[in-house]
Amino acid sequence: MAEKDTFIQEVDEEYRRDRMMQAWQRYRVPMIAAVVILLASVAGYQVWQHYRSEKAEAAARAFVTAQSLGQEGKHVEAAQAFAGIAASGADGYALLAAFQQAGQLVRAKDITGAIAAYDAIAGNSAHANDFRDLARYYAALNGFDALSVEDLRRRLGSIPATSPWASNVRELLALTELKAGDRNQARKLLTELADDPNASPGARGRASELLAALGGPLNP
């Protein structure tokens, strides 16, 4: 009986080996391909991580170099260097470099170029809305003397009241109305800003000072 059981066990094992060999013959190509794809994916991910790390390190070095140019008073060269970093799309550096580019152009007295740089940030849908609104505000702030009243109103009016920069925007809108010669409208906006408990303390304080210089709050 034991010999019979042993024979049956050997036959069963042989049958299973045959089935495994048949399965291997049938599926070895897709199985090998799957392993190769898996290994390639892992290797690709590691290469990508290494590439991103090297790219971030290169961007960091370039950023420091561009900052040094600005500190040396070479604002045009610094703006060009920051523009290169912004164009590279380096994670964590591209947006900051774009703002730095515009700021260096302001320092270089190239207001037209600075406005264009800020407009490029504002027009890039890849950036978060808060940063795009900040770029619109900076364009209006730095281009206040160069832009028309209509252009200033359009730029500032496109920034929502829920923006983190809303207080500063309202302050600049009041100054825009002063530029337009509408003293009463400027006082109205400043009065609203000075009385707004949700406005930043700095903006409220400046609004109160401007109101005092203009003759006080506008009575309803």
Secondary structure, 3 states (H helix, E strand, C coil): CHHHHHHHHHHHHHHHHHHHHHHHHHHHHHHHHHHHHHHHHHHHHHHHHHHHHHHHHHHHHHHHHHHHHHHCCCHHHHHHHHHHHHHHCCCCCHHHHHHHHHHHHHHCCCHHHHHHHHHHHHCCCCCCHHHHHHHHHHHHHHCCCCCCHHHHHHHHHCCCCCCCCHHHHHHHHHHHHHHHCCHHHHHHHHHHHHCCCCCCHHHHHHHHHHHHHCCCCCCC
